[in-house]
Amino acid sequence: MGTPEFAVPTLAEIVGAGHDVVAAYSQPPRAAGRGMAERKSPVQVFAEAAGIPMFTPTRLRDADQQAIFAAHNADAAVVVAYGLLLPQPILEGTRLGCYNLHPSILPRWRGAAPIQRAVMAGDADTAATIMRMEAGLDTGPVCLAEPVAIAADETAGELHDVLAARGASAMVRALAALERGTLDCQPQGDDGILYADKIDKAEARIDFARSARDVHNLIRGISPFPGAWFEIERDGKRERFKVLRSQLVAGRGAPGEVLDDALTVACGEGAIRIVELQRAGKKPMPVDEVLRGFPIPLGTRL
């Protein structure tokens, strides 16, 4: 049971390990792109190519959907970024339970955006955690946790890919232990609980009055999507730039002041150097390529 690209490696590993996947569930196709044509989710595309029976209900609270689920007679359900609430009849609809891959060190960063929030907070590590699901939001007992270090300049997008791969491997190991009857799931502690709220668009605007470290963590924490941004006013018009990569560097000046021709920008404390930018309607580019077409002079205030 999964929807986005993050869930595909787990399904692929399960199939590769020889498990009998009796059904795959995904959110229904959505209108996307310029033509707003319906687009199947990555999980649906993979499952159909693998010949796995595919189900895309809009909700699971209906009795008929719960009956269909129970009729699979599954030993267990694997859930990875599915995006639909699992009601109690679904949670109890397999012989051994539902097991979720959650990309954080539970109980830290329960909820919708654990990868982004960990990077935005400047965490040095996280985990691909396998949890037996219960009715609460990511409150179930932890069965297995694969530690993952977060590098100082790593973006959420890069960490996403690492956790997807590590989580897929961890889930296959958890299923093997479950099959042997040796999977040990321990209750989460009450200390260190944090919730990873969805990223609000208002958070994406860079406030250079904050410390350089906070600005750097914001940039990498929401790269590539939705992307941190600033504006430049020129000739009475404002142009928005999305910042995809940055580095912490030495530098002092008024917050938002451009300090050199390499696009080092002063913050409330310290400075960052912008490494990768994206102009509106353009593809992401290294900062030197952007500056050749759109010079940003020393002293400009972003």
C-alpha positions in Angstrom: 0.0 0.0 0.0 1.8 3.1 -1.3 1.6 5.9 -3.8 4.7 8.0 -4.6 8.2 7.2 -5.9 9.4 6.8 -2.3 7.3 3.6 -2.0 8.5 1.9 -5.2 11.8 0.5 -4.0 10.1 -1.3 -1.1 7.6 -2.9 -3.5 10.4 -3.9 -5.8 12.5 -5.4 -3.0 9.4 -7.4 -1.7 8.8 -8.8 -5.2 12.5 -9.5 -5.6 12.6 -11.4 -2.3 10.0 -13.8 -3.6 7.1 -12.8 -1.5 3.6 -13.4 -3.0 2.1 -10.0 -3.4 -1.6 -10.6 -3.6 -2.6 -7.0 -4.2 -1.2 -3.5 -4.4 -3.1 -0.4 -3.3 -2.4 3.2 -4.4 -4.2 6.5 -4.4 -6.3 6.9 -7.6 -4.8 8.5 -10.8 -4.7 12.3 -10.5 -4.9 15.0 -13.1 -1.4 16.4 -13.7 0.8 18.3 -16.2 -0.2 21.0 -18.6 -2.9 18.9 -20.2 -4.2 17.9 -16.8 -4.5 14.3 -18.0 -4.9 11.6 -15.4 -1.6 10.2 -14.3 -1.1 6.9 -12.5 1.0 6.9 -9.3 4.5 5.4 -9.5 3.4 2.5 -7.4 0.5 1.7 -9.7 2.8 1.9 -12.7 5.2 -0.5 -11.2 2.6 -2.9 -9.8 0.8 -3.2 -13.2 4.0 -3.8 -15.0 4.8 -6.6 -12.5 1.3 -8.1 -13.0 0.2 -7.4 -9.4 -3.6 -6.9 -9.0 -4.1 -3.2 -8.5 -6.7 -1.4 -6.3 -7.1 2.4 -6.2 -10.0 3.2 -3.8 -10.7 6.8 -2.9 -11.3 5.8 0.7 -11.2 2.7 2.9 -14.0 3.4 5.3 -16.7 1.8 3.2 -17.7 -1.7 4.1 -17.4 -3.0 0.6 -13.8 -1.9 0.4 -13.0 -3.5 3.7 -14.6 -6.7 2.5 -12.4 -6.7 -0.6 -9.3 -6.1 1.5 -10.2 -9.0 3.9 -10.8 -11.3 0.9 -7.1 -11.0 -0.1 -6.4 -13.3 2.9 -3.0 -11.6 3.3 -0.6 -12.5 6.0 0.5 -8.9 6.3 0.2 -5.5 4.7 3.2 -3.2 3.9 2.4 0.5 4.0 4.8 3.1 2.6 3.6 6.7 2.0 0.1 5.5 1.0 -1.6 8.7 1.9 -5.0 7.3 3.0 -6.1 6.7 6.5 -6.3 3.0 7.5 -9.5 2.4 9.6 -9.4 -0.3 12.2 -11.0 -3.0 10.0 -8.1 -2.6 7.6 -5.5 -2.5 10.4 -7.0 -5.8 11.6 -7.6 -7.2 8.1 -4.5 -9.3 7.8 -3.3 -12.3 9.8 -0.1 -10.6 11.2 -0.9 -6.9 11.0 0.1 -3.8 8.9 3.8 -2.7 8.8 4.8 0.9 7.9 8.1 2.3 6.7 8.5 5.7 8.4 11.6 7.8 7.6 12.5 9.1 11.0 13.8 8.1 14.4 10.4 7.6 16.1 8.9 9.2 18.1 10.8 12.1 16.7 9.1 13.5 13.6 5.9 11.6 13.5 3.6 12.8 10.7 3.6 14.0 7.2 7.0 15.6 6.4 9.7 13.8 8.5 12.5 14.0 6.0 12.1 17.7 5.4 11.6 18.6 9.1 14.7 16.6 10.1 16.9 18.5 7.6 15.3 21.8 8.4 16.0 21.2 12.1 19.7 20.5 11.4 19.4 16.9 12.7 22.7 14.9 12.2 20.9 11.6 11.8 17.6 9.9 11.1 16.4 6.3 10.4 14.4 4.1 8.1 12.0 2.7 10.7 9.7 -0.2 10.4 6.6 0.1 12.7 3.6 -2.1 13.4 0.7 0.2 12.7 -2.1 1.1 15.1 -4.8 3.7 15.1 -2.6 6.6 16.3 -0.5 8.8 14.1 2.8 6.9 13.8 2.5 5.7 17.4 2.9 2.0 16.8 5.7 -0.2 18.2 9.0 -0.1 16.5 10.2 -3.3 15.0 13.4 -2.4 13.2 15.3 0.9 12.7 18.1 1.4 10.1 20.2 4.4 11.2 21.0 7.0 8.4 23.5 9.9 8.9 22.5 13.3 7.4 25.4 15.1 5.8 25.9 18.8 6.5 25.0 20.0 3.0 22.6 17.1 2.1 19.3 18.1 0.7 15.9 16.6 1.5 15.7 15.2 -2.0 19.0 13.4 -1.6 18.1 12.0 1.8 14.7 10.9 0.4 16.5 8.6 -2.1 18.8 7.2 0.6 15.9 6.5 3.0 13.8 4.9 0.2 16.6 2.4 -0.5 17.5 1.7 3.1 13.8 1.4 4.0 13.2 -1.1 1.3 16.0 -3.3 2.6 14.8 -2.9 6.1 11.3 -3.9 5.2 12.4 -7.1 3.5 14.4 -8.0 6.6 11.4 -7.2 8.8 9.2 -9.5 6.7 11.7 -12.3 6.9 11.7 -12.0 10.7 8.0 -11.8 10.8 7.8 -15.0 8.7 10.2 -16.7 11.2 8.2 -15.4 14.2 11.2 -13.5 15.5 10.2 -9.9 14.7 10.5 -8.0 18.0 8.4 -4.8 18.1 8.9 -2.5 21.1 6.6 0.3 22.2 7.8 3.8 21.5 8.9 5.9 24.4 7.1 9.0 25.6 10.2 11.3 25.4 11.3 13.2 22.4 7.9 13.2 20.6 7.9 15.7 17.7 5.4 16.1 14.9 6.5 16.8 11.3 3.7 19.1 9.9 3.2 19.4 6.2 5.4 22.1 4.7 3.4 25.3 4.4 4.2 27.5 1.3 4.7 30.5 3.6 7.7 28.8 5.1 9.5 28.7 1.7 10.4 32.4 1.6 13.9 33.0 2.8 14.2 35.4 5.7 17.9 36.5 5.6 17.5 38.1 9.1 17.7 34.5 10.5 21.1 32.9 11.2 23.1 31.5 8.2 22.7 28.0 9.7 18.9 28.4 9.8 18.8 29.7 6.3 21.0 26.9 5.0 18.9 24.3 6.7 15.7 25.7 5.2 17.2 25.7 1.7 18.4 22.1 1.8 15.3 21.0 3.8 12.8 21.9 1.1 15.0 21.2 -1.9 14.0 20.4 -4.6 10.3 20.9 -3.6 8.8 23.3 -2.9 12.1 25.1 -2.8 13.2 28.1 -0.7 13.1 31.4 -2.6 13.9 35.1 -2.6 13.0 38.0 -4.9 15.0 40.7 -6.6 13.4 43.9 -7.8 14.8 45.3 -11.0 13.3 47.9 -13.4 10.1 48.0 -11.3 9.6 44.3 -11.6 10.1 41.5 -9.1 11.7 38.2 -10.1 11.6 35.1 -8.0 14.6 32.8 -7.6 14.4 29.3 -6.1 17.5 28.3 -4.2 18.3 24.6 -4.3 21.8 24.4 -2.8 23.9 26.6 -0.5 27.0 26.4 1.7 27.8 28.0 5.0 30.7 30.5 4.7 32.3 33.4 6.5 30.9 36.8 5.9 29.2 39.8 7.5 26.8 42.4 6.3 23.2 43.6 6.4 20.8 40.7 6.1 20.2 39.8 2.5 23.2 41.9 1.2 25.2 40.3 -1.6 28.8 40.3 -0.4 30.7 39.2 -3.6 30.4 38.2 -7.2 30.0 34.5 -6.2 26.6 35.3 -4.6 27.6 35.1 -1.0 24.7 36.6 1.0 24.8 38.0 4.5 22.4 36.7 7.1 21.4 37.8 10.6 24.4 35.9 11.8 27.1 34.6 9.3 26.6 34.2 5.6 25.7 31.6 3.0 27.0 31.1 -0.5 24.3 30.2 -3.0 25.4 27.2 -5.1 22.4 26.3 -7.3 19.5 28.5 -8.5 16.4 28.3 -10.5 14.8 31.3 -12.2 11.1 31.2 -12.8 10.3 29.1 -15.8 13.9 27.9 -16.2 15.7 24.7 -15.2 18.0 24.5 -12.1 21.5 25.8 -12.9 24.8 26.4 -11.1 24.9 29.9 -9.7 27.7 31.0 -12.1 25.6 30.1 -15.1 22.6 32.0 -13.7 24.8 35.1 -13.0 26.0 35.2 -16.6 22.5 35.8 -17.8 21.3 37.8 -14.8 24.1 39.6 -13.0 23.4 40.3 -9.3 25.9 43.1 -8.3 27.7 43.4 -5.1 25.6 45.3 -2.5 22.2 44.1 -3.9 19.7 43.4 -1.2 17.8 40.1 -1.6 
